[in-house]
Amino acid sequence: MKDPVCGMEVDEKAAYRSSYKGKTYAFCSASCKQNFDRNPDRYVK
């Protein structure tokens, strides 16, 4: 699974995850998750 913020490959079971419009996204860090949570439309195509 790819972190939508930085593009890094991450495990689907990553500690940092968010759901948006019925889909779950995984992140490499708390920082990437926070950026996504602030403005998910910026990262979801």
PQR file of N, CA, C, O and H, with PARSE charges and radii, in Angstrom:
ATOM      1  N   MET A   1       0.856  -1.170   0.000 -0.4000 1.5000
ATOM      2  CA  MET A   1       0.000   0.000   0.000 -0.0000 2.0000
ATOM      3  C   MET A   1       0.901   1.232   0.000  0.5500 1.7000
ATOM      4  O   MET A   1       1.961   1.233   0.627 -0.5500 1.4000
ATOM      5  N   LYS A   2       0.480   2.270  -0.698 -0.4000 1.5000
ATOM      6  CA  LYS A   2       1.294   3.478  -0.814 -0.0000 2.0000
ATOM      7  C   LYS A   2       0.734   4.605   0.053  0.5500 1.7000
ATOM      8  O   LYS A   2      -0.471   4.858   0.051 -0.5500 1.4000
ATOM      9  H   LYS A   2      -0.381   2.270  -1.207  0.4000 1.0000
ATOM     10  N   ASP A   3       1.603   5.267   0.780 -0.4000 1.5000
ATOM     11  CA  ASP A   3       1.219   6.442   1.571 -0.0000 2.0000
ATOM     12  C   ASP A   3       0.804   7.520   0.566  0.5500 1.7000
ATOM     13  O   ASP A   3       1.618   7.918  -0.267 -0.5500 1.4000
ATOM     14  H   ASP A   3       2.582   5.062   0.782  0.4000 1.0000
ATOM     15  N   PRO A   4      -0.453   8.006   0.623 -0.5600 1.5000
ATOM     16  CA  PRO A   4      -0.901   8.987  -0.367  0.2800 2.0000
ATOM     17  C   PRO A   4      -0.246  10.360  -0.219  0.5500 1.7000
ATOM     18  O   PRO A   4      -0.316  11.174  -1.139 -0.5500 1.4000
ATOM     19  N   VAL A   5       0.378  10.624   0.906 -0.4000 1.5000
ATOM     20  CA  VAL A   5       1.001  11.925   1.136 -0.0000 2.0000
ATOM     21  C   VAL A   5       2.412  11.977   0.562  0.5500 1.7000
ATOM     22  O   VAL A   5       2.736  12.885  -0.202 -0.5500 1.4000
ATOM     23  H   VAL A   5       0.435   9.962   1.654  0.4000 1.0000
ATOM     24  N   CYS A   6       3.259  11.005   0.926 -0.4000 1.5000
ATOM     25  CA  CYS A   6       4.663  11.048   0.507 -0.0000 2.0000
ATOM     26  C   CYS A   6       5.011  10.019  -0.570  0.5500 1.7000
ATOM     27  O   CYS A   6       6.078  10.094  -1.180 -0.5500 1.4000
ATOM     28  H   CYS A   6       2.996  10.267   1.548  0.4000 1.0000
ATOM     29  N   GLY A   7       4.109   9.055  -0.804 -0.4000 1.5000
ATOM     30  CA  GLY A   7       4.347   8.056  -1.834 -0.0000 2.0000
ATOM     31  C   GLY A   7       5.163   6.857  -1.394  0.5500 1.7000
ATOM     32  O   GLY A   7       5.460   5.979  -2.204 -0.5500 1.4000
ATOM     33  H   GLY A   7       3.242   8.995  -0.309  0.4000 1.0000
ATOM     34  N   MET A   8       5.526   6.808  -0.133 -0.4000 1.5000
ATOM     35  CA  MET A   8       6.324   5.704   0.398 -0.0000 2.0000
ATOM     36  C   MET A   8       5.470   4.438   0.523  0.5500 1.7000
ATOM     37  O   MET A   8       4.285   4.517   0.848 -0.5500 1.4000
ATOM     38  H   MET A   8       5.285   7.522   0.525  0.4000 1.0000
ATOM     39  N   GLU A   9       6.067   3.281   0.269 -0.4000 1.5000
ATOM     40  CA  GLU A   9       5.362   2.013   0.451 -0.0000 2.0000
ATOM     41  C   GLU A   9       5.249   1.718   1.950  0.5500 1.7000
ATOM     42  O   GLU A   9       6.236   1.787   2.683 -0.5500 1.4000
ATOM     43  H   GLU A   9       7.030   3.217   0.005  0.4000 1.0000
ATOM     44  N   VAL A  10       4.032   1.388   2.394 -0.4000 1.5000
ATOM     45  CA  VAL A  10       3.806   1.068   3.805 -0.0000 2.0000
ATOM     46  C   VAL A  10       2.970  -0.199   3.913  0.5500 1.7000
ATOM     47  O   VAL A  10       2.238  -0.551   2.989 -0.5500 1.4000
ATOM     48  H   VAL A  10       3.230   1.332   1.799  0.4000 1.0000
ATOM     49  N   ASP A  11       3.083  -0.870   5.035 -0.4000 1.5000
ATOM     50  CA  ASP A  11       2.306  -2.067   5.305 -0.0000 2.0000
ATOM     51  C   ASP A  11       0.837  -1.671   5.508  0.5500 1.7000
ATOM     52  O   ASP A  11       0.549  -0.646   6.126 -0.5500 1.4000
ATOM     53  H   ASP A  11       3.678  -0.583   5.785  0.4000 1.0000
ATOM     54  N   GLU A  12      -0.077  -2.474   4.993 -0.4000 1.5000
ATOM     55  CA  GLU A  12      -1.506  -2.204   5.177 -0.0000 2.0000
ATOM     56  C   GLU A  12      -1.883  -2.129   6.645  0.5500 1.7000
ATOM     57  O   GLU A  12      -2.854  -1.463   7.006 -0.5500 1.4000
ATOM     58  H   GLU A  12       0.157  -3.306   4.491  0.4000 1.0000
ATOM     59  N   LYS A  13      -1.122  -2.807   7.494 -0.4000 1.5000
ATOM     60  CA  LYS A  13      -1.412  -2.842   8.923 -0.0000 2.0000
ATOM     61  C   LYS A  13      -0.644  -1.759   9.678  0.5500 1.7000
ATOM     62  O   LYS A  13      -0.456  -1.858  10.891 -0.5500 1.4000
ATOM     63  H   LYS A  13      -0.333  -3.347   7.200  0.4000 1.0000
ATOM     64  N   ALA A  14      -0.209  -0.748   8.974 -0.4000 1.5000
ATOM     65  CA  ALA A  14       0.562   0.342   9.582 -0.0000 2.0000
ATOM     66  C   ALA A  14      -0.201   0.936  10.771  0.5500 1.7000
ATOM     67  O   ALA A  14      -1.432   0.922  10.806 -0.5500 1.4000
ATOM     68  H   ALA A  14      -0.362  -0.667   7.989  0.4000 1.0000
ATOM     69  N   ALA A  15       0.533   1.443  11.714 -0.4000 1.5000
ATOM     70  CA  ALA A  15      -0.065   2.025  12.915 -0.0000 2.0000
ATOM     71  C   ALA A  15      -0.856   3.294  12.593  0.5500 1.7000
ATOM     72  O   ALA A  15      -1.803   3.641  13.298 -0.5500 1.4000
ATOM     73  H   ALA A  15       1.533   1.454  11.686  0.4000 1.0000
ATOM     74  N   TYR A  16      -0.462   3.971  11.536 -0.4000 1.5000
ATOM     75  CA  TYR A  16      -1.117   5.232  11.169 -0.0000 2.0000
ATOM     76  C   TYR A  16      -2.064   4.976  10.012  0.5500 1.7000
ATOM     77  O   TYR A  16      -1.638   4.689   8.893 -0.5500 1.4000
ATOM     78  H   TYR A  16       0.307   3.689  10.963  0.4000 1.0000
ATOM     79  N   ARG A  17      -3.371   5.086  10.299 -0.4000 1.5000
ATOM     80  CA  ARG A  17      -4.375   4.847   9.264 -0.0000 2.0000
ATOM     81  C   ARG A  17      -5.517   5.834   9.404  0.5500 1.7000
ATOM     82  O   ARG A  17      -5.809   6.321  10.496 -0.5500 1.4000
ATOM     83  H   ARG A  17      -3.717   5.319  11.208  0.4000 1.0000
ATOM     84  N   SER A  18      -6.158   6.121   8.278 -0.4000 1.5000
ATOM     85  CA  SER A  18      -7.358   6.954   8.262 -0.0000 2.0000
ATOM     86  C   SER A  18      -8.314   6.375   7.240  0.5500 1.7000
ATOM     87  O   SER A  18      -7.895   5.752   6.264 -0.5500 1.4000
ATOM     88  H   SER A  18      -5.921   5.725   7.391  0.4000 1.0000
ATOM     89  N   SER A  19      -9.596   6.585   7.468 -0.4000 1.5000
ATOM     90  CA  SER A  19     -10.610   6.200   6.496 -0.0000 2.0000
ATOM     91  C   SER A  19     -11.195   7.464   5.899  0.5500 1.7000
ATOM     92  O   SER A  19     -11.403   8.461   6.590 -0.5500 1.4000
ATOM     93  H   SER A  19      -9.936   7.091   8.260  0.4000 1.0000
ATOM     94  N   TYR A  20     -11.455   7.404   4.606 -0.4000 1.5000
ATOM     95  CA  TYR A  20     -12.040   8.546   3.902 -0.0000 2.0000
ATOM     96  C   TYR A  20     -12.875   8.025   2.754  0.5500 1.7000
ATOM     97  O   TYR A  20     -12.385   7.279   1.907 -0.5500 1.4000
ATOM     98  H   TYR A  20     -11.286   6.594   4.045  0.4000 1.0000
ATOM     99  N   LYS A  21     -14.141   8.421   2.727 -0.4000 1.5000
ATOM    100  CA  LYS A  21     -15.085   7.990   1.693 -0.0000 2.0000
ATOM    101  C   LYS A  21     -15.089   6.474   1.521  0.5500 1.7000
ATOM    102  O   LYS A  21     -15.089   5.963   0.401 -0.5500 1.4000
ATOM    103  H   LYS A  21     -14.539   9.027   3.416  0.4000 1.0000
ATOM    104  N   GLY A  22     -15.093   5.767   2.642 -0.4000 1.5000
ATOM    105  CA  GLY A  22     -15.194   4.321   2.617 -0.0000 2.0000
ATOM    106  C   GLY A  22     -13.920   3.561   2.312  0.5500 1.7000
ATOM    107  O   GLY A  22     -13.950   2.334   2.217 -0.5500 1.4000
ATOM    108  H   GLY A  22     -15.093   6.182   3.552  0.4000 1.0000
ATOM    109  N   LYS A  23     -12.805   4.248   2.155 -0.4000 1.5000
ATOM    110  CA  LYS A  23     -11.535   3.596   1.864 -0.0000 2.0000
ATOM    111  C   LYS A  23     -10.544   3.887   2.989  0.5500 1.7000
ATOM    112  O   LYS A  23     -10.536   4.980   3.556 -0.5500 1.4000
ATOM    113  H   LYS A  23     -12.781   5.245   2.232  0.4000 1.0000
ATOM    114  N   THR A  24      -9.706   2.891   3.308 -0.4000 1.5000
ATOM    115  CA  THR A  24      -8.697   3.057   4.354 -0.0000 2.0000
ATOM    116  C   THR A  24      -7.353   3.364   3.725  0.5500 1.7000
ATOM    117  O   THR A  24      -6.949   2.728   2.751 -0.5500 1.4000
ATOM    118  H   THR A  24      -9.712   2.003   2.848  0.4000 1.0000
ATOM    119  N   TYR A  25      -6.671   4.333   4.284 -0.4000 1.5000
ATOM    120  CA  TYR A  25      -5.343   4.752   3.827 -0.0000 2.0000
ATOM    121  C   TYR A  25      -4.343   4.535   4.950  0.5500 1.7000
ATOM    122  O   TYR A  25      -4.656   4.758   6.120 -0.5500 1.4000
ATOM    123  H   TYR A  25      -6.999   4.849   5.076  0.4000 1.0000
ATOM    124  N   ALA A  26      -3.130   4.098   4.592 -0.4000 1.5000
ATOM    125  CA  ALA A  26      -2.072   3.866   5.576 -0.0000 2.0000
ATOM    126  C   ALA A  26      -0.961   4.884   5.356  0.5500 1.7000
ATOM    127  O   ALA A  26      -0.728   5.334   4.234 -0.5500 1.4000
ATOM    128  H   ALA A  26      -2.876   3.917   3.642  0.4000 1.0000
ATOM    129  N   PHE A  27      -0.282   5.240   6.434 -0.4000 1.5000
ATOM    130  CA  PHE A  27       0.741   6.287   6.385 -0.0000 2.0000
ATOM    131  C   PHE A  27       2.024   5.832   7.054  0.5500 1.7000
ATOM    132  O   PHE A  27       2.007   4.986   7.947 -0.5500 1.4000
ATOM    133  H   PHE A  27      -0.471   4.875   7.346  0.4000 1.0000
ATOM    134  N   CYS A  28       3.140   6.405   6.612 -0.4000 1.5000
ATOM    135  CA  CYS A  28       4.447   6.035   7.163 -0.0000 2.0000
ATOM    136  C   CYS A  28       4.717   6.706   8.507  0.5500 1.7000
ATOM    137  O   CYS A  28       5.555   6.244   9.281 -0.5500 1.4000
ATOM    138  H   CYS A  28       3.154   7.093   5.886  0.4000 1.0000
ATOM    139  N   SER A  29       3.999   7.807   8.782 -0.4000 1.5000
ATOM    140  CA  SER A  29       4.273   8.559  10.011 -0.0000 2.0000
ATOM    141  C   SER A  29       3.033   9.320  10.467  0.5500 1.7000
ATOM    142  O   SER A  29       2.067   9.477   9.721 -0.5500 1.4000
ATOM    143  H   SER A  29       3.318   8.183   8.153  0.4000 1.0000
ATOM    144  N   ALA A  30       3.085   9.783  11.696 -0.4000 1.5000
ATOM    145  CA  ALA A  30       1.995  10.591  12.239 -0.0000 2.0000
ATOM    146  C   ALA A  30       1.863  11.891  11.454  0.5500 1.7000
ATOM    147  O   ALA A  30       0.758  12.399  11.263 -0.5500 1.4000
ATOM    148  H   ALA A  30       3.870   9.656  12.303  0.4000 1.0000
ATOM    149  N   SER A  31       2.981  12.422  11.007 -0.4000 1.5000
ATOM    150  CA  SER A  31       2.981  13.676  10.253 -0.0000 2.0000
ATOM    151  C   SER A  31       2.211  13.535   8.940  0.5500 1.7000
ATOM    152  O   SER A  31       1.399  14.394   8.598 -0.5500 1.4000
ATOM    153  H   SER A  31       3.879  12.010  11.162  0.4000 1.0000
ATOM    154  N   CYS A  32       2.469  12.443   8.201 -0.4000 1.5000
ATOM    155  CA  CYS A  32       1.741  12.218   6.945 -0.0000 2.0000
ATOM    156  C   CYS A  32       0.251  12.039   7.220  0.5500 1.7000
ATOM    157  O   CYS A  32      -0.583  12.549   6.471 -0.5500 1.4000
ATOM    158  H   CYS A  32       3.129  11.744   8.479  0.4000 1.0000
ATOM    159  N   LYS A  33      -0.089  11.318   8.287 -0.4000 1.5000
ATOM    160  CA  LYS A  33      -1.491  11.120   8.631 -0.0000 2.0000
ATOM    161  C   LYS A  33      -2.160  12.453   8.958  0.5500 1.7000
ATOM    162  O   LYS A  33      -3.288  12.696   8.528 -0.5500 1.4000
ATOM    163  H   LYS A  33       0.589  10.903   8.894  0.4000 1.0000
ATOM    164  N   GLN A  34      -1.494  13.305   9.701 -0.4000 1.5000
ATOM    165  CA  GLN A  34      -2.052  14.609  10.058 -0.0000 2.0000
ATOM    166  C   GLN A  34      -2.279  15.469   8.812  0.5500 1.7000
ATOM    167  O   GLN A  34      -3.308  16.133   8.691 -0.5500 1.4000
ATOM    168  H   GLN A  34      -0.578  13.108  10.050  0.4000 1.0000
ATOM    169  N   ASN A  35      -1.325  15.455   7.898 -0.4000 1.5000
ATOM    170  CA  ASN A  35      -1.484  16.230   6.661 -0.0000 2.0000
ATOM    171  C   ASN A  35      -2.685  15.735   5.866  0.5500 1.7000
ATOM    172  O   ASN A  35      -3.461  16.536   5.344 -0.5500 1.4000
ATOM    173  H   ASN A  35      -0.488  14.916   7.996  0.4000 1.0000
ATOM    174  N   PHE A  36      -2.838  14.422   5.774 -0.4000 1.5000
ATOM    175  CA  PHE A  36      -3.970  13.834   5.058 -0.0000 2.0000
ATOM    176  C   PHE A  36      -5.283  14.213   5.748  0.5500 1.7000
ATOM    177  O   PHE A  36      -6.231  14.633   5.084 -0.5500 1.4000
ATOM    178  H   PHE A  36      -2.207  13.772   6.198  0.4000 1.0000
ATOM    179  N   ASP A  37      -5.344  14.066   7.067 -0.4000 1.5000
ATOM    180  CA  ASP A  37      -6.570  14.342   7.812 -0.0000 2.0000
ATOM    181  C   ASP A  37      -7.004  15.803   7.694  0.5500 1.7000
ATOM    182  O   ASP A  37      -8.200  16.093   7.738 -0.5500 1.4000
ATOM    183  H   ASP A  37      -4.574  13.724   7.606  0.4000 1.0000
ATOM    184  N   ARG A  38      -6.072  16.706   7.546 -0.4000 1.5000
ATOM    185  CA  ARG A  38      -6.397  18.131   7.402 -0.0000 2.0000
ATOM    186  C   ARG A  38      -7.051  18.426   6.062  0.5500 1.7000
ATOM    187  O   ARG A  38      -7.930  19.284   5.978 -0.5500 1.4000
ATOM    188  H   ARG A  38      -5.101  16.470   7.510  0.4000 1.0000
ATOM    189  N   ASN A  39      -6.631  17.719   5.002 -0.4000 1.5000
ATOM    190  CA  ASN A  39      -7.141  18.011   3.665 -0.0000 2.0000
ATOM    191  C   ASN A  39      -7.060  16.772   2.770  0.5500 1.7000
ATOM    192  O   ASN A  39      -6.236  16.723   1.857 -0.5500 1.4000
ATOM    193  H   ASN A  39      -5.917  17.022   5.070  0.4000 1.0000
ATOM    194  N   PRO A  40      -7.915  15.763   3.026 -0.5600 1.5000
ATOM    195  CA  PRO A  40      -7.827  14.512   2.275  0.2800 2.0000
ATOM    196  C   PRO A  40      -8.035  14.664   0.768  0.5500 1.7000
ATOM    197  O   PRO A  40      -7.427  13.932  -0.013 -0.5500 1.4000
ATOM    198  N   ASP A  41      -8.877  15.596   0.351 -0.4000 1.5000
ATOM    199  CA  ASP A  41      -9.120  15.775  -1.085 -0.0000 2.0000
ATOM    200  C   ASP A  41      -7.850  16.142  -1.846  0.5500 1.7000
ATOM    201  O   ASP A  41      -7.749  15.879  -3.044 -0.5500 1.4000
ATOM    202  H   ASP A  41      -9.371  16.191   0.985  0.4000 1.0000
ATOM    203  N   ARG A  42      -6.907  16.731  -1.180 -0.4000 1.5000
ATOM    204  CA  ARG A  42      -5.629  17.090  -1.811 -0.0000 2.0000
ATOM    205  C   ARG A  42      -4.835  15.849  -2.216  0.5500 1.7000
ATOM    206  O   ARG A  42      -4.078  15.878  -3.187 -0.5500 1.4000
ATOM    207  H   ARG A  42      -6.989  16.944  -0.207  0.4000 1.0000
ATOM    208  N   TYR A  43      -5.010  14.762  -1.468 -0.4000 1.5000
ATOM    209  CA  TYR A  43      -4.194  13.555  -1.676 -0.0000 2.0000
ATOM    210  C   TYR A  43      -4.946  12.415  -2.358  0.5500 1.7000
ATOM    211  O   TYR A  43      -4.323  11.471  -2.845 -0.5500 1.4000
ATOM    212  H   TYR A  43      -5.625  14.738  -0.679  0.4000 1.0000
ATOM    213  N   VAL A  44      -6.268  12.491  -2.398 -0.4000 1.5000
ATOM    214  CA  VAL A  44      -7.066  11.437  -3.032 -0.0000 2.0000
ATOM    215  C   VAL A  44      -7.433  11.899  -4.432  0.5500 1.7000
ATOM    216  O   VAL A  44      -7.994  12.978  -4.624 -0.5500 1.4000
ATOM    217  H   VAL A  44      -6.773  13.258  -2.002  0.4000 1.0000
ATOM    218  N   LYS A  45      -7.104  11.060  -5.403 -0.4000 1.5000
ATOM    219  CA  LYS A  45      -7.389  11.443  -6.785 -0.0000 2.0000
ATOM    220  C   LYS A  45      -8.660  10.812  -7.266  0.5500 1.7000
ATOM    221  O   LYS A  45      -9.060  11.023  -8.411 -0.5500 1.4000
ATOM    222  H   LYS A  45      -6.649  10.183  -5.247  0.4000 1.0000
TER
END
